[in-house]
Amino acid sequence: MKFEINLTKTTQSRLPELDFNNIPFGKVFSDHMFIADYKDGEWTDLRIVPFGPFEMHPANMTLHYSQTIFEGMKASKNKDGVPLLMRPELHSQRLNASADRMCMPHVPEALFLQALHELIELDSEWIPSIPGTSLYVRPYMYATDEFIGVRPSETYKFVIFTCPVGSYYDKPVDLVTEQTFVRAVNGLTGEAKAGGNYAASLLPAKLAKEAGYDQVIWMESPEFKKIQEVGTMNLFFVIGDTVVTPALSGAILKGITRKCFLEILAKKGIKAEERDIYIDEIVEAHLDGNLKEIFGAGTAAVVSHVASLTHNDLKMTLPPLAEREIGNMLKREIDGLRDGSVEDIYGWFVPVGAAVTA
C-alpha cells in the first residue's frame, strides 16, 4: 500500500553549518521531519515539512499523563555511499507493541516504513561517513488531546526526525548496582519504550554520577539480586566461554541490538544463554577469574564496554579492552555490516528508498 505524503522542502538547508568532524550527540537536527495526525480513528495529513518547533496547548495530555512512546534507529552509508537502514520493520513492530501497552493507536507498518524511507532519502546528505558516526532516527508518538483527565487521548501525533551523531559513549564505563530504586517490575511498562520509564531513571543515574560512577545496573526488587538492564541498555556478561544476558521477563526492553547480537553469536557457534542472572553469580565469577567481559547493547552505542562494576564494597575491574573478544567482535560485525565490509548474510540491511512491501 502506498500512502500520499505531502512534501514541503526547506528553503534554506542548514547542512553547510554542520561540522562532520565534531558532531555532538542529539543536539544537531536535519532539515526535515515527518508528521501525521491521528483523529477519528485514522492517520491523516501525512506530510514531510521543514524541521521546526510545535505549538502546544497547556492542557496537552502528554504533558500531564506521559502518554508518549518512541523508537531509536540509525541510518548509515556503506562503502559505496548507499544509505542503509538496519531492520526497520522490527522498530515499527516494537513501536506498535509499546502503543498497545500505553493504550495508543498502531501506526501501520507500511506507513512507518514509507515515511522513514522518504524522509531519510530526502535528507541523505546528512548521513555522516566518518567511523563511529551515523544518522540517528527518532520516530515517536504522543497524545494531543487538550483535556485534564486521566483517560486515553483520542488524538495523537506521530513524528519522525533525524540527527547526525557521533559516539554515544567514547570510553568504557564504571557501573554500580542500584539497590534502592528500580527501573521496572513485571506488569508495568518496562517492555514499552515509554517516556516515563526514562524519566524515572534520571535520579538514580544522577546519584550514581555524584558518587563517581557512569551508570547503574538495575536489579529486580524487592531482593535486589536478579539483574535486569544497565542504564538504558540491555546487558551482556561473558563468563568463561559463555555469553549470558537476562531473559526477557516483561520488565526488560526487547532490544533490537540485543536480538542481533544473539543471532550473530548463534551464527558463529558461540555459546549464549538467555536466563535469569543474579549478582551473586557475577561476584563469584569475578572472584574465580571467569568474568571476562560486561557490556551494554543498544542502538546509540551499539556496544558499551564496562570498565568496572561495583557491588557493595567490591569493585570488579574488567580486563583491558584489547582482551575482550566478544564485545569487540560484535561491534566490528555490526559496523562492518553497516559499511559493507562484512557481507550481510542475515538480510538485515535495507537500502533507503527501496520499495516498501509491508
N, C-alpha and C positions, 0 to 999 in steps of 0.2 A: 504494500500500500504506500502510495506517495502522497505526502501532505503538501499543501500550499503554504510555503513560508515566505512572507514578505521580507524584502531586504532594503534597508536604508543604510548606505555606506557613509562612513565618516568623511567629512570634507577636508580634514587635516590629520593625517596619521601622526601618532606620537612615536613611531618606531625610530626615527632618527635620533631621538633623545636617549635611547637605550644603550648603555654600555654593556655589551655582551660579556666582557671580561670581569664585570663586577655587578652581579645580579643578586640583590638581597632576596631572601625567601618571602614570598607572599606580600610584597609591597609595590610591585610594578605590574600594571594590568594592560592587557592587549586592547586593540582598538574597538572590538565589537562584543556584544553579548546576545544570547538568545533568550527570548521571553515568551511565555504562554500564560494565559489566564484561564482558570477553571471556574465556570459558573453554569448553573442549570444542568449539571451533570456531564459537561463536556469541556474539553480544552479548546479555547478559542483565541483569536487574534494572535496567531503564531507569527513571530517576527524576529529578525536579526537587526539590531539597531546599534548606533554608537554607544560604547561603554559610558555609563554615567550614573548619577545617583537616582534613587527613587524618592517620590514624595509619599509620606506615610501618615495615616491618621493616628492621633494619640491613643485611640482605643483599639488599634490593631491587635487582634487576639494573640498573635505570636509574641508581642512584647510583654504580654501578661501571663500567658499559659504555655509558652515554649513549644507550640505545635510546629516544629520545623525539623527537617531531615536533610542530609547532604551525602554526597559521594566525593571521593578524591581519586583522580586519574592522572595519567601522564600521556602526552604525545611527544614523539621523538622522531628524528630523521635517521635513516640508515646511511651507510657509506655512499650510496648513490643519490642521496638527497631526497628520498621518498619519505613523506611524513607517514608515521605509523601510529596505530592505537593498539594497546595490549588488552585483549579480551574485553572489549567494551560491553558485550552483551551481559557479562557477569555483573558489571556495575549497574546496568539497567535492572537486572533481576534483584540485586540487593537493595537498590533504592525502593523498589516496589515491596520488598519484604519489610523494609523499615516503615513504609507507608501503611502497611497492614497493621503493624503494631501501634502506630501513632494515630490510627483512625483517619487516614488521609487517602485520597484517591490514587489509583495507579496512573503512571504515565505510560502509555502504550510503548512497548519496546521499539516498534517501528518508528515512532515519533522521536523517542530518545536518541536512537541511532542516527536518524536522518539529520536532526538538529545538530548533533555532535559533529558529524562529518561536514556539514555545510559551514558551520561556524569555524572549525579548525582549518578547513580548506581556504576560507576567506582570509584568515589570519596566519597562514602557514609560515610567513616570513618571520613571525615572532618566535618560531621554534629555534632555540639555540642549538649549536652543534658542538660546543666545547664539552669535552668529557666531564661528566658529573652534573651537567645541566639538562633541562628539559622544559617542556611547556606543561605546567600544572593545569589541570582542568577541574573546575568545581561546578558540578550540577547540584542544584538544591531546590527544595520546595518549602514554602511557608504559608501559613494561614493569613488571609487578608480580610476576614470579616471585621467590621467596625462595631464591636459589641463587648460589653463587660459581663461575662457569664461563662461558667465552666461547662462547655459543650464543644463538640467538634465544629470547626468552621464549616461554612457552606461554600466558601470561595477560597481559592488558592492561587499562588503564583509559582511557576516553575521557571528557573533561570539557569543558564549555563554561562559562565565566564571563564577566561583563561588568563594565566600569568606566567611569564618566563621565570624560571627559578634556578638558583644554584643549589649547592648541597644543603640538606636539612641539618644533619649532624656532620661536622667535619673532623671529629675525633672520637675515640672510644669514650663511653660514658661511665660514670660511677653511680651505682644504684644502691638503694636501701629498701628493705622490706617495710611495707606500710602495715602497721598493726593497730591503728586507731580508726582510720577511715576505710570505706570500701568503695570500689568502683561500681559494682553491680551485684545483684543476687538473682538466683533463678526466679523467673516470674516477672521481673521488672523489665527494663529496656536495654539491658546490656547487649543483646544481639542487634538492636536497631542502631543505625548511625544517626542518632538524635542529638541535637544541640545541647540539651540539658545534661547528657552524660559527660560532656566535655567541661561544662561549667562547674559541675560537681567535683571535677578532678583538679581544679586550679589551686584550691587552698592546700591540699596535701603536697602538690608539686612545689608550691611556694615555700612551704615549711621545710621540705627536703632541701631545696636550694639554699635556704638560710642556714641549714646545718652542714652544708658543704657537698651535697650530692646533686647530680643532674636530674634524676627522676626516681620514681618509686616503682617497686614491684607490687602489684595488687594481689591481695590474698582473700580467700573466702572467709567471711565471718560465720559464726562468732569465734571459732577457734583460731583463726589466722594462721592456718597451717597449709592449706591447699592453695597452690599458686594459680593465678588466672592470667594476667597480662602484665606488660611493662608500659607505664605511661599511656600512650595512645597507640601502642603497637602489640601485635601478637609476639609470643616469646618462645624461643628455642634454646635447648640445652644440648650439649654434646657430652655424653657420659660414656667413657670408654670408646667403643666403636659404634655406639648407637645415638641417633638423634632423637630427642624426645620433645614433644610440645603438648601443652594442656589440651585435653579433649574438649570439644565444643559442648558446653553444658547448658546453654541457654543464657548464661551470663557473660559469654565471650563473643566478641565480634567475629563473624565469619570472614576473615581476611582473605582477600584475593591473592595477595603476595604469599601469604601462608599456604594457600592451596597450590600455588605454582611451585613453591619450594618442595612440598610433599610429593608432587608429581615428578619433579626433577630428580629428587632423591630415589624415588621408586625406579625411574628410568635408568639410573646409574647403578642400581643394585646396592644402594647404601641403606642399611637398616634404619628404619624410622618408626616411631611409635607415637600414636595419639592416645594419651591416657592421663589419668589423674597424676599430678606431680606434687609432692609435699616438700616443704622446705627442709625437713629433716633428712630427706634423701639427698638433697643438693649439698647440705653440710657434710654428710657422710662421704659423698663422692669427692668433695674437695679435700677432706682430711686424708682420704685414701690415695689422692693423687690422680683420680679418674675424671675430674671435672675439667674438660678440655676447652670448652667454649660456652659462652652465653651470648645470644644476640637477639635483637628485636627484628621483626619483619613488618614492613609497611610500605605503602605507595610512596610516601615522601622520601624516606631514606633508603628504601629497599632493604639494606642490612645496616643495622646499627649495632656495632660491636660493643660489648660491655668490658670495661677495664677492671671493675671490681664490683662485688656485691657484699654489702654489709648486712648482717642479721644479728640483732642484739649486740654483743660485744665482739663478734667475729667478723673480720674483714677478709673476704675471699678474693684474692687477686688472681686474675686470669693470665694465662701465658701470653707472650708477645704476639702482636698481630701476624707476624711472619709465620708463626707456627699454627695458625688457625686454618685448617684445611677446608672445613665445611662452609663456614660463613663466607670466606674469601671465594670459594668455588661458586657458591650460589650467586654472589654479587657479580662475578665475572660472567656467569651464564646469562643472567638477566640483561646485563649491559651488552653482552655480545649478541644476544637475540635482538636487542634494540637497534644496534648499529649494523647488523647484518653480518658480522664477523663469525657468528655462530649460526648454523643452519636451524631454521625454525621447524624442527621435526614435530613440534606439538601443534602447529597450526594456530598459534595464539595471536599473531600479529596481523593486523588488517590495514591495508593502505588507506589513508584518508581519501575520501571521495569515492571509494569502491561502492558498487551497487549494494544497496541495503535490501535484504530479502526477508527481514523478520516480519 
